[in-house]
Amino acid sequence: MASLSRRDVEHVAHLARLGLTEDELARLEGQLNHILDQYTILTRLETGSIPPTAQTIELENILREDVAGPSLPVEEALANAPGRDGEYIVVPPILGGE
């Protein structure tokens, strides 16, 4: 399997919006190429006689029952809100707006 070049790593870091230093890019290049090397080793394994596994552990519902209980009074819930409008928390818009 081909290895990743420094340019490939820089491109992936750019797409992920990671501001990496030169040292971090060099370390990441080595780590990613090591992962690809390990994957190459795994692709050489004979797996034809191994049945597909959909689930490795038994499935069971580990969630508790949804039981209604007392909640905080509105004033207490809003006490530390950075901004409020009546009974609502006001936050800055994330997609345009004012």
Secondary structure, DSSP 8 states (H G I E B T S, - for coil): -----HHHHHHHHHHTT----HHHHHHHHHHHHHHHHHHHHHHTS--TTS---S-SS----------------HHHHHTT-SSEETTEE----SSS--
